[in-house]
């Protein structure tokens, strides 16, 4: 039996894991399934502070600035910083490679490659 490796990219790790579970349940003779994150880790913002300078013109000659200090937390980061694309890699028999790639495509895979 000849083995085939199929890898594809997904927009999130959750989608890649859902596709892996569906492939595991639907296709026989799967040798190996692996999901790998492709995005970079987001550094934690806990314990850091943000400084904001507020200029104010009280009179036309004098300027005064105020400094606002606020604590940062991880909840203020936009959601797209947490999104990470993932790669699903499947090693299976060459006979079932077509079924695996079809399932990947139906689950939203991009850049499907067969080796």
Wavefront OBJ file of the C-alpha trace (Angstrom):
o trace
v 0.000 0.000 0.000
v 1.257 3.397 -0.963
v 0.942 6.222 1.577
v 0.011 9.781 0.716
v 0.399 12.964 2.749
v -2.201 15.705 2.342
v -1.894 19.094 4.024
v -4.202 22.090 3.946
v -4.544 25.457 5.650
v -7.607 26.514 7.629
v -8.563 29.999 8.782
v -8.703 28.940 12.430
v -7.514 26.117 14.645
v -11.115 25.218 15.511
v -11.965 24.564 11.864
v -8.850 22.434 11.436
v -9.756 20.347 14.493
v -13.357 19.939 13.295
v -12.093 18.761 9.898
v -9.676 16.342 11.589
v -12.505 14.834 13.616
v -14.738 14.487 10.582
v -11.951 12.835 8.573
v -11.171 10.470 11.463
v -14.841 9.390 11.655
v -15.499 9.177 7.903
v -12.340 7.719 6.357
v -10.678 4.424 7.207
v -6.950 3.712 7.052
v -5.805 7.086 8.407
v -2.247 6.702 9.640
v -1.704 10.092 11.247
v -3.551 13.391 11.774
v -1.856 16.509 13.080
v -2.935 20.131 13.522
v -0.294 22.859 13.709
v -0.757 26.574 14.439
v 0.618 28.900 11.782
v 0.080 32.248 13.541
v 2.342 33.983 16.001
v 1.557 34.030 19.695
v 0.100 37.263 21.067
v 2.074 38.700 23.996
v 0.123 39.163 27.203
v -0.905 42.720 28.112
v -1.435 41.987 31.814
v 0.464 44.326 34.144
v 1.234 46.933 31.456
v 0.014 50.508 31.389
v -1.011 52.882 28.621
v -0.110 56.564 28.865
v -2.184 59.157 27.013
v -1.158 62.824 26.806
v -4.064 65.262 26.655
v -3.044 68.756 25.547
v -5.206 71.614 26.740
v -4.940 75.287 25.834
v -6.228 77.304 28.786
v -5.123 80.625 27.389
v -3.616 81.357 24.056
v -0.107 81.579 25.559
v 0.056 78.735 28.042
v -0.259 75.065 27.326
v -0.959 72.427 29.887
v -0.840 68.705 29.346
v -2.512 66.054 31.388
v -1.417 62.460 31.512
v -3.994 59.723 31.716
v -2.724 56.361 32.893
v -4.808 53.248 32.375
v -4.031 49.610 33.074
v -4.151 47.213 30.138
v -5.661 43.762 30.102
v -5.975 41.055 27.501
v -9.677 41.798 27.025
v -9.010 45.093 25.178
v -7.123 43.473 22.287
v -9.122 43.218 19.070
v -10.410 39.753 18.194
v -8.278 39.403 15.040
v -5.118 39.252 17.180
v -6.380 35.985 18.637
v -7.219 34.414 15.289
v -4.552 32.015 14.134
v -4.563 30.014 10.966
v -3.747 26.332 11.259
v -2.472 23.543 9.058
v -4.001 20.072 9.031
v -1.759 17.272 7.844
v -3.109 13.784 7.108
v -1.137 10.661 6.234
v -3.378 8.045 4.637
v -3.469 5.364 1.950
v -3.329 6.626 -1.628
v -6.738 5.023 -2.301
v -8.494 7.274 0.235
v -6.610 10.492 -0.622
v -9.456 11.736 -2.818
v -11.996 11.352 -0.006
v -9.716 13.129 2.467
v -9.095 16.091 0.168
v -12.834 16.323 -0.621
v -13.665 16.425 3.097
v -10.997 19.069 3.675
v -12.382 21.194 0.881
v -15.944 20.843 2.185
v -14.765 22.074 5.624
v -13.201 25.248 4.158
v -9.594 24.242 3.527
v -7.274 26.416 1.449
v -4.053 25.487 -0.365
v -4.619 21.727 -0.365
v -1.378 19.943 -1.243
v -0.741 16.240 -1.882
v 2.699 14.692 -1.435
l 1 2 3 4 5 6 7 8 9 10 11 12 13 14 15 16 17 18 19 20 21 22 23 24 25 26 27 28 29 30 31 32 33 34 35 36 37 38 39 40 41 42 43 44 45 46 47 48 49 50 51 52 53 54 55 56 57 58 59 60 61 62 63 64 65 66 67 68 69 70 71 72 73 74 75 76 77 78 79 80 81 82 83 84 85 86 87 88 89 90 91 92 93 94 95 96 97 98 99 100 101 102 103 104 105 106 107 108 109 110 111 112 113 114 115
